[in-house]
């Protein structure tokens, strides 16, 4: 239907950038002011320097990620990756890659190591792990059957698990889950919840005098063609009432010959139902949920919903503050997820925030699994807020001449704690803020929703979308 369609395959690993490029003294491309909410890490003069080095490390570790068959874990909670694989983490500041492995390295991993070494970008360390991801993933499912447990996180180095107990559970000594052996730590009174903004539909982003959207495109008042990261409200057609607000995740094309325009979002926003209506800040119909051809268990496991839009979507996403119109073209989907990476969130309630990935193997008691945990580095500012569910996680391209972004996932859950702050939609309060988010990997969402992601073409080729 359109020339900028990219069919995604979860079996294909994306190779990002050549590791041999010299780093220029200054970046030719810089983010807009409202796309930065904290200074870059120590030792870097700009965030583009951080992402440039990060992308080179990710390109270097690609053969390790592929040989370990990490993506097979996305097929089911107890799926088998390479038997000894525990995790991969990068240290961007130190320019290092750490591969955590349990037991002897098989021949295919040794070959992958030689490939990674030959790329000669960062230092590659092989670190012995006491437990494999295969073992820990199975134990995570056992822990989630223990009453009161709401979340289990695998430590990326394979040393054990972090078990979170909900606020309603009695604090005390948690009994070890049956059939588990790995060490674990317990976090009590953990307030983990979705990021749905509940309540009737209301305009919070239009002109203050008329309470209607003006001519300017923003997250709060999106226009046709629709962009990712904008606000929507949904209506329960059975009760004929507005029941809440979330964020449009990223554009989709689906159906025969990829003829239909849609948006991905979080399935819990609609309780994973079909035919709920979607309206915008002007209270006009912009689409409806369309997931009837996808098995309920599958779309619930990935927290994935597909919205059939009434008009065109564009391969662009909002990347600035909650009330701005700053946006960028979409370059594609990220296939490699590693601890230690820097990413950014994008939600209609709180805007975009710099996050740090602490684990790539997280499971929740609601049936979600294989999620990624992105945390605020200062532990005081927010990572997201109510109404950011369905928003997207992304990184800049890592190339200073390319202003596009790469999609990492869809925001599902977040955790509260006192004292958080950040700019946000006045419809929410500081009590609605979260200090970390859990997100589902974009390639899982796209695969479940039987769709492709349209992309902006390479601007170097002269056909960049606007």
Steps between C-alpha positions, in 0.01 A plus 500: 500500500775744594865506404635526858390162631750269669399140563651393831623152580581404858756255366710774347746695715541862403858613440514864590822686427856438390738484797798641312365851444711769669309707753474865387605768745155659498157366405332643192159415644375595847173427686241769560503648854179324602644163394755506785400470864841435655868551410684214326699256716841603627769492233268596212449848361158422347235229480577444133852395607344252743271347238773492235723287723207291621395411146854389418510274804161352404623439146808330641303267730251406226667163423494411873132591529418299189703192594344494848156494332379762745189579299371146542407598853232721350305199376390374845594547866677164517654509151860390466781734410850359470535294818780696665394855414423720802509855364684775313573846634690797365690771685487798266735716709765225522438390138455137608273202431440235766369160392376299801519127435433192711732206431734441204457701183375287209667519160241737350552749783877480461458581130270791588760630745765502228259693280435752778871539574571560130267801498741671739276768649484428873647252746315166521503321836378144562367485855409166666137490616372270777166449326376507139208707373323178411503388864417843639210552258339178617551594864342839435178328397505298823543816706204666328276223632581604858215714644591868521787494249440763231831510313818296457816640345796297384834650590676535169822341630318176586559526875132473594159668510333807649151409623253785557206456737192718463370753746205282601721207599594461865859604561712228650711206397410389148520125458715379211300399195473125447760355266732803504868507594647835388572772759234770528441838661157618613359849454188560712219753460568526126245721328501366143205589277403584145518857370139543392347838581146414609198723480272660238643655186603864537699752302820600678714611213306760305468874517448615859214732403301273267619161634533388138799397293652776290698477175829397665588131509597377850485179701175622655344612172629273227403548134466289187719317414524372858834484682621261770507614862175699493206494741185300439190414704305180459132426532349173619233441235308257722456764770520800263730690737852637482712291734858621471794643312825355371763578234525388136814287474632477145359481146398173337390373162308173508243291317510381137790669318555707817204713389375617842646783708523437871683577822642266761418569863473315832229234507409559864371845400198315349509196724622325183158534335392553140286785363555761772489850350797740508454878512739796508522817712227661286280202591490389135515136392847407372481119506399179673678198644541224243652184649232238442726293273766464771462235775416665832778324694760611246404867494471504881846348547654781293254763631444591135203676339451612144293810433344532155527870421235682297767697313866476404787446742850637448834337590579773755489520879486774762830515687474815714313616809141408583352816341735551205488413133866396462511183290736285293480246221513129579799309364386149598479254788780408740563125520778497761417572864781506756543611860706815542347667194349848509150542357226763501130471580222689320156542656217751465476573875864570590688526168844347444755395760853359500506148646756231570432129430566285807353166385374346177317207661208608720171320564178619667220321682252625239642257244754734340852369447829576323460872575777760525546721807595864441580708809564867568863554586444769764216312679315827560366603159227296336534235231130521406156570643136397480385526138842408355398134450536409136766764439823399335863456608768608257857609438641755257672343203847546649619669181538875534385570143179296538215654705286186501415271792490124548209330680576274797161419649158584644457630857289268718564536874675721752574525873423779745704647778468825698668824399504466121471807283498603133292715267170335419145538373294687764247216486740290710678572830845419634343195666437360150872503407724191470875468551550209261310341214465150359465480125432226249748467216382659177574198282280283727216750476527527123512121460197444724301771320580353155620833369790692351643833610522777237829688516644826382756444226865584548536878469833448323304352208295815457161346576466566873137526610369823647 
